[in-house]
């Protein structure tokens, strides 16, 4: 479970990651890179279903994905620094 006040942003962050995966396919990126991103997205989505409070785990994993893949705007949106555009 993600804390209620962060749940909507968590879902929107996952949605933005899915959009990035679609961009990867349109750019004809390597299959391994697309597979890895989809695997990371699947893990994050699964965290939303856990009944215990795992907000910290979600945030650490999301931040890692965003840093590794250059998706700073997704992280900034999640933490409230900016609006998605």
TORPA-4810 file (N, C-alpha, C, O; in nm, 3 decimals):
<nodes>
NODE_1_0.084_-0.117_0.000_0.000_0.000_0.000_0.089_0.124_0.000_0.189_0.132_0.071_X
NODE_2_0.050_0.216_-0.080_0.116_0.347_-0.082_0.030_0.440_0.003_-0.093_0.434_-0.002_X
NODE_3_0.094_0.525_0.081_0.017_0.620_0.162_-0.085_0.693_0.074_-0.055_0.730_-0.040_X
NODE_4_-0.202_0.713_0.127_-0.314_0.768_0.049_-0.278_0.899_-0.020_-0.316_0.921_-0.135_X
NODE_5_-0.206_0.986_0.048_-0.175_1.117_-0.011_-0.077_1.107_-0.128_-0.059_1.203_-0.203_X
NODE_6_-0.013_0.991_-0.144_0.083_0.972_-0.253_0.033_0.874_-0.359_0.097_0.856_-0.463_X
NODE_7_-0.080_0.812_-0.333_-0.129_0.705_-0.422_-0.156_0.754_-0.564_-0.114_0.689_-0.660_X
NODE_8_-0.224_0.866_-0.580_-0.253_0.916_-0.715_-0.125_0.946_-0.792_-0.113_0.911_-0.909_X
NODE_9_-0.030_1.010_-0.726_0.097_1.040_-0.793_0.171_0.912_-0.828_0.240_0.906_-0.931_X
NODE_10_0.159_0.810_-0.744_0.225_0.682_-0.774_0.166_0.619_-0.900_0.239_0.571_-0.986_X
NODE_11_0.034_0.620_-0.909_-0.031_0.563_-1.028_0.007_0.644_-1.152_0.035_0.586_-1.257_X
NODE_12_0.008_0.775_-1.141_0.046_0.858_-1.255_0.192_0.840_-1.294_0.227_0.846_-1.412_X
NODE_13_0.279_0.817_-1.196_0.420_0.790_-1.227_0.433_0.660_-1.306_0.509_0.653_-1.403_X
NODE_14_0.359_0.558_-1.265_0.361_0.432_-1.339_0.307_0.454_-1.480_0.362_0.401_-1.577_X
NODE_15_0.201_0.531_-1.492_0.147_0.561_-1.625_0.252_0.630_-1.712_0.266_0.596_-1.830_X
NODE_16_0.325_0.724_-1.657_0.428_0.793_-1.734_0.540_0.699_-1.774_0.597_0.712_-1.882_X
NODE_17_0.573_0.604_-1.688_0.674_0.504_-1.724_0.626_0.416_-1.839_0.705_0.380_-1.926_X
NODE_18_0.499_0.382_-1.840_0.443_0.304_-1.951_0.453_0.384_-2.081_0.487_0.330_-2.186_X
NODE_19_0.424_0.512_-2.074_0.438_0.598_-2.192_0.582_0.599_-2.240_0.607_0.592_-2.360_X
NODE_20_0.677_0.606_-2.147_0.819_0.603_-2.186_0.854_0.470_-2.252_0.933_0.467_-2.346_X
NODE_21_0.795_0.361_-2.205_0.820_0.231_-2.268_0.768_0.232_-2.411_0.832_0.177_-2.501_X
NODE_22_0.654_0.294_-2.434_0.602_0.306_-2.570_0.696_0.389_-2.657_0.718_0.357_-2.773_X
NODE_23_0.751_0.495_-2.600_0.848_0.577_-2.674_0.969_0.493_-2.711_1.020_0.501_-2.822_X
NODE_24_1.016_0.411_-2.616_1.130_0.322_-2.644_1.101_0.235_-2.766_1.188_0.217_-2.851_X
NODE_25_0.980_0.181_-2.773_0.949_0.093_-2.887_0.945_0.172_-3.017_0.990_0.122_-3.120_X
NODE_26_0.893_0.293_-3.013_0.888_0.373_-3.136_1.028_0.415_-3.180_1.051_0.440_-3.299_X
NODE_27_1.119_0.424_-3.085_1.259_0.457_-3.118_1.340_0.333_-3.155_1.459_0.341_-3.185_X
NODE_28_1.273_0.219_-3.151_1.336_0.090_-3.184_1.460_0.064_-3.096_1.566_0.024_-3.144_X
NODE_29_1.441_0.088_-2.967_1.548_0.059_-2.871_1.571_-0.091_-2.863_1.488_-0.170_-2.910_X
NODE_30_1.681_-0.129_-2.804_1.712_-0.271_-2.787_1.602_-0.339_-2.705_1.549_-0.282_-2.610_X
NODE_31_1.571_-0.462_-2.743_1.466_-0.537_-2.672_1.498_-0.552_-2.524_1.407_-0.547_-2.441_X
NODE_32_1.625_-0.571_-2.491_1.662_-0.589_-2.350_1.629_-0.465_-2.268_1.584_-0.475_-2.154_X
NODE_33_1.652_-0.348_-2.327_1.624_-0.224_-2.256_1.473_-0.207_-2.234_1.430_-0.168_-2.125_X
NODE_34_1.395_-0.238_-2.336_1.249_-0.229_-2.323_1.200_-0.332_-2.221_1.117_-0.300_-2.135_X
NODE_35_1.251_-0.454_-2.230_1.212_-0.560_-2.137_1.243_-0.519_-1.993_1.159_-0.535_-1.904_X
NODE_36_1.363_-0.465_-1.971_1.402_-0.425_-1.836_1.310_-0.315_-1.781_1.269_-0.320_-1.665_X
NODE_37_1.278_-0.217_-1.865_1.188_-0.111_-1.820_1.050_-0.168_-1.787_0.991_-0.133_-1.685_X
NODE_38_0.997_-0.254_-1.872_0.867_-0.314_-1.845_0.870_-0.399_-1.718_0.771_-0.403_-1.644_X
NODE_39_0.980_-0.466_-1.693_0.995_-0.545_-1.571_0.991_-0.454_-1.448_0.929_-0.487_-1.347_X
NODE_40_1.058_-0.340_-1.456_1.058_-0.244_-1.346_0.918_-0.188_-1.322_0.874_-0.172_-1.208_X
NODE_41_0.847_-0.157_-1.431_0.711_-0.106_-1.419_0.620_-0.210_-1.354_0.538_-0.177_-1.268_X
NODE_42_0.635_-0.335_-1.395_0.554_-0.443_-1.337_0.577_-0.453_-1.186_0.482_-0.472_-1.110_X
NODE_43_0.702_-0.441_-1.143_0.734_-0.448_-1.001_0.665_-0.333_-0.925_0.604_-0.354_-0.821_X
NODE_44_0.676_-0.210_-0.980_0.613_-0.096_-0.914_0.462_-0.114_-0.904_0.403_-0.086_-0.800_X
NODE_45_0.400_-0.160_-1.011_0.255_-0.181_-1.010_0.217_-0.284_-0.903_0.115_-0.268_-0.835_X
NODE_46_0.296_-0.387_-0.889_0.270_-0.488_-0.787_0.279_-0.433_-0.646_0.207_-0.477_-0.557_X
NODE_47_0.368_-0.337_-0.626_0.380_-0.276_-0.493_0.252_-0.206_-0.450_0.221_-0.199_-0.331_X
NODE_48_0.176_-0.156_-0.546_0.051_-0.087_-0.513_-0.050_-0.180_-0.447_-0.139_-0.134_-0.376_X
NODE_49_-0.036_-0.310_-0.468_-0.133_-0.407_-0.418_-0.099_-0.462_-0.280_-0.183_-0.528_-0.217_X
NODE_50_0.021_-0.436_-0.232_0.063_-0.488_-0.101_-0.013_-0.414_0.008_-0.025_-0.291_0.004_X
NODE_51_-0.062_-0.487_0.105_-0.145_-0.427_0.210_-0.064_-0.348_0.313_-0.116_-0.254_0.373_X
NODE_52_0.062_-0.385_0.334_0.147_-0.311_0.428_0.190_-0.179_0.365_0.189_-0.164_0.242_X
NODE_53_0.228_-0.084_0.449_0.277_0.045_0.398_0.418_0.025_0.342_0.513_0.005_0.417_X
NODE_54_0.430_0.031_0.212_0.560_0.014_0.146_0.595_0.140_0.065_0.666_0.133_-0.035_X
NODE_55_0.545_0.254_0.110_0.570_0.379_0.038_0.719_0.404_0.021_0.763_0.443_-0.086_X
NODE_56_0.797_0.381_0.127_0.941_0.404_0.118_1.006_0.314_0.013_1.090_0.359_-0.064_X
NODE_57_0.967_0.188_0.009_1.020_0.094_-0.089_0.984_0.140_-0.230_1.068_0.139_-0.320_X
NODE_58_0.860_0.180_-0.249_0.814_0.229_-0.379_0.898_0.348_-0.422_0.944_0.355_-0.536_X
NODE_59_0.919_0.442_-0.331_0.991_0.565_-0.364_1.138_0.538_-0.398_1.191_0.596_-0.493_X
NODE_60_1.202_0.452_-0.324_1.342_0.418_-0.352_1.353_0.355_-0.491_1.442_0.390_-0.568_X
NODE_61_1.263_0.263_-0.522_1.268_0.195_-0.651_1.235_0.291_-0.765_1.303_0.291_-0.867_X
NODE_62_1.131_0.373_-0.748_1.094_0.470_-0.852_1.207_0.570_-0.875_1.241_0.599_-0.990_X
NODE_63_1.265_0.621_-0.769_1.374_0.717_-0.784_1.492_0.653_-0.858_1.554_0.717_-0.943_X
NODE_64_1.521_0.527_-0.826_1.630_0.457_-0.895_1.604_0.443_-1.044_1.694_0.464_-1.125_X
NODE_65_1.482_0.407_-1.080_1.446_0.396_-1.222_1.463_0.531_-1.290_1.522_0.541_-1.398_X
NODE_66_1.412_0.634_-1.228_1.416_0.768_-1.288_1.559_0.817_-1.305_1.591_0.879_-1.406_X
NODE_67_1.645_0.792_-1.208_1.785_0.833_-1.220_1.856_0.753_-1.327_1.928_0.809_-1.410_X
NODE_68_1.836_0.622_-1.327_1.904_0.534_-1.421_1.865_0.565_-1.566_1.948_0.556_-1.656_X
NODE_69_1.740_0.601_-1.587_1.689_0.616_-1.723_1.670_0.761_-1.767_1.623_0.787_-1.878_X
NODE_70_1.706_0.855_-1.681_1.695_0.997_-1.718_1.551_1.049_-1.718_1.517_1.137_-1.797_X
NODE_71_1.468_0.996_-1.630_1.328_1.037_-1.621_1.307_1.129_-1.501_1.213_1.110_-1.424_X
NODE_72_1.392_1.227_-1.484_1.385_1.315_-1.368_1.249_1.383_-1.356_1.199_1.403_-1.245_X
NODE_73_1.190_1.420_-1.470_1.060_1.490_-1.464_0.953_1.403_-1.399_0.863_1.455_-1.334_X
NODE_74_0.961_1.270_-1.418_0.863_1.180_-1.355_0.883_1.180_-1.204_0.786_1.186_-1.128_X
NODE_75_1.008_1.174_-1.160_1.036_1.177_-1.017_0.994_1.311_-0.957_0.932_1.316_-0.850_X
NODE_76_1.029_1.421_-1.025_0.992_1.554_-0.975_0.841_1.568_-0.961_0.793_1.628_-0.865_X
NODE_77_0.767_1.514_-1.056_0.622_1.518_-1.046_0.575_1.437_-0.926_0.490_1.482_-0.849_X
NODE_78_0.630_1.318_-0.910_0.587_1.231_-0.799_0.607_1.301_-0.665_0.520_1.294_-0.578_X
NODE_79_0.719_1.368_-0.648_0.746_1.432_-0.518_0.685_1.572_-0.508_0.699_1.638_-0.405_X
NODE_80_0.619_1.618_-0.614_0.549_1.745_-0.608_0.629_1.866_-0.650_0.586_1.979_-0.625_X
NODE_81_0.744_1.846_-0.712_0.827_1.959_-0.755_0.776_2.026_-0.883_0.805_2.143_-0.908_X
NODE_82_0.701_1.952_-0.963_0.655_2.009_-1.090_0.529_1.938_-1.136_0.493_1.832_-1.085_X
NODE_83_0.464_1.999_-1.233_0.346_1.939_-1.296_0.389_1.861_-1.418_0.486_1.898_-1.485_X
NODE_84_0.317_1.754_-1.448_0.344_1.680_-1.571_0.296_1.762_-1.689_0.189_1.822_-1.686_X
NODE_85_0.379_1.764_-1.792_0.341_1.837_-1.914_0.377_1.758_-2.034_0.354_1.802_-2.147_X
</nodes>
